[in-house]
Each structure stands twice: as C-alpha cells, then as structure tokens.
Amino acid sequence: MISSLYTPKPKKPVSLTALIDVVFILLLFFMLSSSFSRWQGVDLMSPLANEKVSGGKPNLIRLFKTGVMSIYSKPDISLTETNISSMIDETKPSILLPDSDVDVQLIVSTLEQLSNLDVQNLSLGSSLPAAAKQP
Amino acid sequence: MNMLTPIRKSRSAEDNMIPMINIVFLLLIFFMIAGQITSVQNQDIVLPKTVSGVPIVERKVTLQLTEKNKLFFNGIPVLLDDINNKFDALDTNEVSVSLQADSRIKAVDLDKILTVLRARKIAKVTLYTEQKGPE
C-alpha cells in the first residue's frame, strides 16, 4: 500500500505537435511581415520663395534629362567632376534646378553625387521647362 | 548470423519530425534576425535607390506619390488640392513630412507637392530611398 503511494507516476512525454504548430505560426508571421530591403532617407531641402539665402547669390545648377549638369547661366558648359570646383563657388549655397522631364531617380542620384563632390548647402529648386535641345 | 544484424527500433512519428522541427527553428531564427518588420509600403511605388542615406525617422505626415500620380496622405488617397485641408486637420503646426515618391515620376510632378509644402513653410522633406545593393 505504502510502496504504491511512493511509486513515481510514469512521465508522459511532451507532445511536439503543439510546439510545431506555434513555431509554424511564428515562422509564417515573420516570413510575411519582414522585409529585406533597407530603407533610408535623403533630406530634400526645398528653399522657400521668401527665404533670404545667406552667403550671397547661390549657385544655380541645371540638371538635364540626360544627366548632364551645367551652371544655369552657362548651359553650354557641362559640369564634370574635374571642372566643378572651378565652376562653383563652394562657399555659397547651391540649388539644383532639374528640367521638368527629369525623373526622381536622377534627381536623387545627382544630389548624392554633388554632396560627394563636397558641394555644400545643397537644396532642390523648382523644375524648369524641359530643354528643347539636350546637351 | 542473425545475431549480428542490429535490431532496428521502430521510430515513432514524432522522432521523424525532429529534423523538420530543427529546420523550421533555423528558418524562424533567420527571419527574426535578418528581416525587418516594416509597415506595408504602397506596392505601386518603386523607391529611388541611393548608396548613402540617413536612417528613417518616423514623421508626422507621410506622403506617397505613385508613378500614376496618385497621392496618399498617411495612407489615405487624396487629391493634390485637398492636401492643405489634411494639414489643417492636424492638431499641431509643427509638421514633419516624409515623402515616398516613385523613382519614375518626373520633376514637374514632384515640384507640385514641394510647392504646396513650401507654401506651408515646410522646407525640409525626408525622401524615402532604398539602399542600393552591390552591383
């Protein structure tokens, strides 16, 4: 009688089925909700019309659909990595003026390219009518 | 002779499932660590790609502009003329704006939104981009 009281009960093995169910649900959740593309942000500075630009007259850089950049007043001379430092006064703020038919990808790439070339105080201005003759 | 052949234990169904559970666990850990849980992005928008960028900070207002020039204000479709009413409905005057613009839209369409924002004295907009992978 006494010995039967102290006899340990045989352990019932834990069923794995419930665990698998939960793990599958978690797996489905993470597979469907997670994204592998890394988002990041680019700050677009868009100067206000009545804002006074500090540092004098800004450099106006025109961007054509072909990806060619030029100084607004000298559309015939293309800006390149080699001549940009001589064409632009780096102490002054710069405003990028894309043609109306330039797409956003090109604008963003150009802003990134200019900031890599140490063009300071860069902002995005209004779009210009598309040039009839692309350089 | 028969004594040399090992006695093959019959494996239960749960024993057979253990390798599968191991793999499912590994997949779960992979998706938990490598994935990034993000809010659902508008499927019509292909974000522009950049190499560098700043980490995304959640803004008060998120504008989305699709390739077909459909505009969304915090996920709700709006017309360009109604954006001002949406801004007015916000309970604060200090509004930070992020913009998810399709990489294929033209500068003239982007300019329409920036013009509205400039009129509301919002000069800084965070443009969402996607990190460019290795080429």
Contacts between the chains, C-beta under 8 A, distances in Angstrom:
chain1	res1	chain2	res2	distance
A	13	B	14	8.0
A	15	B	14	7.6
A	16	B	14	5.1
A	16	B	17	6.3
A	16	B	18	7.7
A	16	B	21	6.7
A	17	B	14	7.8
A	19	B	21	7.4
A	20	B	17	6.9
A	20	B	21	5.9
A	20	B	24	7.2
A	23	B	21	7.0
A	23	B	24	5.5
A	23	B	25	6.4
A	23	B	28	6.1
A	24	B	24	6.7
A	26	B	28	5.7
A	27	B	24	6.0
A	27	B	27	5.8
A	27	B	28	4.7
A	27	B	31	6.8
A	30	B	28	6.5
A	30	B	31	3.8
A	30	B	32	5.5
A	30	B	35	5.9
A	31	B	27	7.9
A	31	B	31	5.5
A	31	B	35	8.0
A	33	B	35	7.7
A	33	B	37	5.2
A	34	B	31	5.6
A	34	B	34	7.7
A	34	B	35	2.4
A	34	B	36	5.9
A	34	B	37	5.6
A	34	B	38	7.8
A	35	B	35	6.7
A	35	B	36	5.4
A	35	B	37	7.7
A	35	B	38	4.7
A	35	B	41	7.9
A	36	B	34	6.8
A	36	B	35	6.4
A	36	B	36	7.1
A	37	B	130	5.4
A	37	B	131	7.4
A	38	B	36	7.3
A	38	B	130	7.0
A	38	B	131	4.1
A	39	B	38	7.1
A	39	B	47	7.2
A	39	B	56	5.3
A	39	B	128	5.8
A	39	B	129	7.3
A	39	B	130	6.2
A	39	B	131	7.5
A	40	B	50	6.8
A	40	B	52	7.8
A	40	B	53	3.1
A	40	B	54	6.3
A	40	B	55	6.4
A	40	B	56	6.3
A	40	B	128	7.8
A	40	B	129	5.5
A	40	B	130	7.5
A	40	B	131	5.7
A	41	B	53	5.7
A	41	B	54	5.0
A	41	B	55	7.1
A	41	B	56	5.0
A	41	B	57	7.2
A	41	B	98	6.9
A	41	B	126	4.3
A	41	B	127	6.6
A	41	B	128	6.2
A	41	B	129	6.9
A	42	B	50	6.0
A	42	B	53	5.4
A	42	B	54	7.4
A	42	B	126	7.3
A	42	B	127	4.7
A	42	B	129	5.4
A	43	B	54	6.9
A	43	B	124	6.0
A	43	B	125	7.5
A	43	B	126	5.8
A	43	B	127	7.6
A	44	B	99	7.4
A	44	B	114	7.6
A	44	B	124	7.2
A	44	B	125	4.7
A	44	B	126	7.4
A	44	B	127	5.0
A	45	B	123	6.3
A	45	B	124	5.8
A	46	B	114	4.8
A	46	B	117	6.8
A	46	B	118	5.9
A	46	B	123	5.5
A	46	B	124	7.5
A	46	B	125	6.5
A	47	B	118	7.9
A	47	B	123	6.3
A	48	B	118	5.3
A	48	B	121	6.3
A	48	B	123	5.3
A	49	B	118	6.5
A	51	B	123	7.2
A	98	B	107	4.1
A	99	B	107	6.7
A	100	B	106	6.3
A	100	B	107	5.5
A	100	B	108	3.8
A	100	B	111	7.6
A	101	B	106	5.6
A	101	B	107	7.3
A	101	B	108	7.4
A	102	B	106	6.8
A	102	B	107	4.6
A	103	B	103	6.6
A	103	B	104	5.5
A	103	B	105	6.6
A	103	B	106	5.9
A	103	B	107	7.4
A	104	B	48	5.3
A	104	B	101	5.2
A	104	B	102	6.9
A	104	B	103	5.2
A	104	B	104	7.2
A	104	B	105	5.4
A	104	B	106	7.9
A	104	B	107	7.4
A	104	B	110	5.9
A	105	B	48	4.5
A	105	B	49	7.0
A	105	B	103	3.9
A	105	B	104	7.2
A	107	B	107	6.2
A	107	B	110	7.4
A	108	B	48	4.4
A	108	B	50	5.8
A	108	B	103	7.6
A	108	B	127	6.8
A	108	B	129	6.2
A	109	B	48	7.6
A	109	B	50	7.3
A	112	B	50	5.5
A	112	B	51	6.6
A	112	B	52	6.4
A	124	B	114	7.2
A	126	B	111	5.6
A	126	B	114	7.8
A	126	B	115	7.4
A	127	B	106	7.9
A	127	B	107	4.0
A	127	B	108	5.0
A	127	B	110	7.5
A	127	B	111	4.4
